[in-house]
Amino acid sequence: MACAALLVTFGAAWATAAPIRILVLGDSLASGYGLEAGQSFPTRLEAVLRQAGHDIRILNASVPGDTTAGGLARLDWSLAGEPHAVIVELGGNDGLRGIDPRSTYTNLDAILTRLKSRDLPVLLTGMIAPPNMGNHYGEVFNSVFPLLAQRHGVAFYPFILDGVAGQPDLHQDDGIHPNQPGVTIMVDRLLPHVVRLIATIE
């Protein structure tokens, strides 16, 4: 009788086990800006991971136009879904607006520090400054992301638009945001890094 009750309890717990939740804290590159519903890279990433057998739910806390300062300001409520891990995809708008890289560093440093205090595994995605900002700005800005990844010991993907940037057929008409084929490439290239992130949780 006791064994039967134990099996029923175990079966119920197994059936209701929650999927692993990964938060994407990002900007328009992750929000699905200009794309049809369901075509953002977090949505497509979740679909690919599920097809590969991972019980995953991607929580997309991405806001078009957001800077690293905006991401820091809304971090606490973005974590309300109690994620098991976080992908931080911020910094593109800082570069486009010419924001002082020291501010970008400070904001991302505060985000990573807060996530570390919650024992959340992190995948930090890097960004490259627009060429029109000049060589000096670009060198300083581009160094922010690897420096922070090393400082905090988090997983790092050097450039979120790797394989997409500079390819007109992979962008929308604005020349900045990826179209659907561009999103597919983003997902394909980011996927191994996310799988390794998941392995730190499972």
C-alpha positions as CSV (number, residue, x, y, z in Angstrom):
1,M,0.0,0.0,0.0
2,A,2.8,2.3,1.0
3,C,4.7,1.5,-2.2
4,A,1.7,2.2,-4.4
5,A,1.2,5.6,-2.7
6,L,4.8,6.4,-3.2
7,L,4.6,5.5,-6.9
8,V,1.5,7.7,-7.3
9,T,3.3,10.6,-5.6
10,F,6.4,10.1,-7.7
11,G,4.4,9.9,-10.9
12,A,2.5,13.1,-10.1
13,A,5.7,15.0,-9.3
14,W,7.3,13.7,-12.6
15,A,4.3,14.7,-14.6
16,T,4.2,18.2,-13.2
17,A,8.0,18.8,-13.3
18,A,8.5,22.4,-14.6
19,P,10.7,22.9,-17.6
20,I,14.1,24.7,-17.3
21,R,13.5,28.4,-17.7
22,I,16.0,30.6,-19.5
23,L,15.6,34.3,-19.4
24,V,16.8,36.4,-22.4
25,L,17.5,40.0,-21.2
26,G,17.9,41.8,-24.4
27,D,16.9,44.5,-26.8
28,S,15.3,44.6,-30.3
29,L,17.7,41.9,-31.6
30,A,16.0,39.5,-29.3
31,S,12.5,41.0,-29.1
32,G,11.5,40.0,-32.6
33,Y,11.4,43.6,-33.9
34,G,10.0,43.7,-37.5
35,L,9.4,40.0,-37.6
36,E,6.1,38.0,-37.7
37,A,4.9,36.6,-34.4
38,G,6.8,33.6,-33.2
39,Q,9.9,34.4,-35.3
40,S,12.1,36.1,-32.6
41,F,15.4,34.3,-31.9
42,P,14.3,33.4,-28.4
43,T,11.1,31.8,-29.7
44,R,13.0,29.9,-32.5
45,L,15.7,28.9,-30.0
46,E,13.1,27.4,-27.7
47,A,11.6,25.4,-30.6
48,V,15.0,24.0,-31.7
49,L,15.9,23.1,-28.2
50,R,12.6,21.3,-27.7
51,Q,13.0,19.4,-31.0
52,A,16.4,18.2,-29.6
53,G,14.7,16.8,-26.5
54,H,15.3,19.6,-24.0
55,D,12.4,20.5,-21.7
56,I,13.0,24.3,-22.0
57,R,11.0,27.5,-21.8
58,I,12.6,30.7,-22.9
59,L,11.4,33.8,-21.1
60,N,11.8,36.7,-23.4
61,A,12.4,39.9,-21.5
62,S,13.7,42.0,-24.4
63,V,12.7,45.6,-25.1
64,P,13.4,47.4,-28.5
65,G,15.7,50.3,-28.1
66,D,16.9,49.3,-24.6
67,T,20.3,50.1,-23.5
68,T,22.4,48.4,-20.8
69,A,21.1,51.1,-18.4
70,G,17.5,50.1,-19.2
71,G,18.3,46.4,-18.8
72,L,19.8,47.1,-15.4
73,A,16.8,49.2,-14.3
74,R,14.3,46.5,-15.2
75,L,16.4,43.5,-14.1
76,D,14.5,42.7,-10.9
77,W,11.1,42.5,-12.5
78,S,12.6,40.6,-15.4
79,L,13.6,37.9,-12.9
80,A,10.1,37.5,-11.6
81,G,9.6,34.4,-13.7
82,E,12.4,32.7,-11.6
83,P,14.7,31.6,-14.4
84,H,17.3,28.9,-13.9
85,A,19.7,30.7,-16.2
86,V,20.0,34.0,-18.1
87,I,21.2,35.1,-21.6
88,V,22.3,38.7,-21.4
89,E,22.0,40.3,-24.9
90,L,22.5,44.0,-24.4
91,G,24.8,46.7,-25.6
92,G,23.9,47.2,-29.3
93,N,22.0,50.4,-28.6
94,D,24.8,51.7,-26.4
95,G,27.1,51.4,-29.4
96,L,24.6,53.0,-31.8
97,R,24.1,56.0,-29.5
98,G,27.8,56.4,-28.8
99,I,27.3,55.9,-25.1
100,D,30.6,56.0,-23.1
101,P,31.9,52.4,-23.0
102,R,32.7,52.9,-19.3
103,S,28.9,53.3,-18.7
104,T,28.2,50.2,-20.7
105,Y,30.8,48.3,-18.6
106,T,29.4,49.6,-15.3
107,N,25.8,48.7,-16.2
108,L,26.7,45.2,-17.4
109,D,29.0,44.6,-14.5
110,A,26.1,45.5,-12.1
111,I,23.8,43.1,-14.0
112,L,26.2,40.2,-13.9
113,T,27.0,40.9,-10.2
114,R,23.3,40.7,-9.4
115,L,22.8,37.5,-11.3
116,K,25.8,36.0,-9.6
117,S,24.3,36.9,-6.2
118,R,21.3,34.7,-7.2
119,D,23.6,31.9,-8.3
120,L,22.2,32.1,-11.9
121,P,24.4,30.7,-14.7
122,V,24.9,33.3,-17.4
123,L,25.6,33.4,-21.1
124,L,26.9,36.9,-22.1
125,T,26.6,37.8,-25.8
126,G,29.0,40.4,-27.1
127,M,28.5,43.3,-29.5
128,I,30.7,45.2,-31.9
129,A,30.5,49.0,-32.2
130,P,29.4,50.5,-35.5
131,P,32.4,51.4,-37.7
132,N,31.2,55.1,-38.0
133,M,32.0,55.5,-34.2
134,G,35.7,55.5,-35.0
135,N,38.6,53.1,-34.2
136,H,39.3,54.3,-30.7
137,Y,35.6,54.1,-29.6
138,G,35.3,50.7,-31.3
139,E,38.4,49.2,-29.6
140,V,37.3,50.3,-26.1
141,F,33.6,49.3,-26.6
142,N,34.4,45.9,-28.1
143,S,36.7,45.1,-25.2
144,V,33.9,45.6,-22.6
145,F,32.2,42.2,-23.2
146,P,35.2,39.8,-23.1
147,L,36.6,41.7,-20.1
148,L,33.3,41.3,-18.2
149,A,33.0,37.6,-19.2
150,Q,36.5,37.0,-17.8
151,R,35.9,39.1,-14.7
152,H,32.7,37.2,-13.8
153,G,33.6,33.8,-15.1
154,V,30.5,33.5,-17.3
155,A,30.0,31.8,-20.6
156,F,30.7,34.1,-23.5
157,Y,29.5,34.3,-27.1
158,P,31.6,37.0,-28.7
159,F,29.1,38.5,-31.3
160,I,25.4,38.0,-31.3
161,L,25.2,38.9,-35.0
162,D,28.0,36.6,-36.0
163,G,27.4,35.4,-39.6
164,V,24.6,37.9,-40.1
165,A,26.2,41.4,-39.8
166,G,27.3,42.8,-43.1
167,Q,25.0,40.4,-45.1
168,P,22.2,42.5,-46.7
169,D,20.1,39.4,-47.5
170,L,20.0,38.5,-43.8
171,H,18.8,41.9,-42.6
172,Q,15.5,43.8,-42.7
173,D,15.4,47.0,-44.8
174,D,16.9,49.0,-41.9
175,G,20.2,47.1,-42.3
176,I,20.4,46.5,-38.6
177,H,17.8,43.9,-37.5
178,P,17.9,40.3,-38.8
179,N,15.2,39.0,-41.0
180,Q,13.9,35.4,-40.6
181,P,16.9,33.8,-42.4
182,G,19.1,35.9,-40.3
183,V,17.4,34.7,-37.1
184,T,17.9,31.1,-38.2
185,I,21.7,31.7,-38.5
186,M,21.7,33.4,-35.1
187,V,20.0,30.4,-33.5
188,D,22.2,27.9,-35.3
189,R,25.4,29.6,-34.1
190,L,24.2,30.3,-30.5
191,L,22.7,26.9,-30.0
192,P,25.9,25.0,-28.9
193,H,26.5,27.7,-26.3
194,V,23.0,27.4,-24.9
195,V,23.2,23.7,-24.8
196,R,26.3,24.0,-22.6
197,L,24.5,26.5,-20.5
198,I,21.7,24.0,-20.0
199,A,24.2,21.3,-19.0
200,T,25.2,23.4,-16.0
201,I,21.5,23.2,-14.8
202,E,20.3,19.7,-15.7
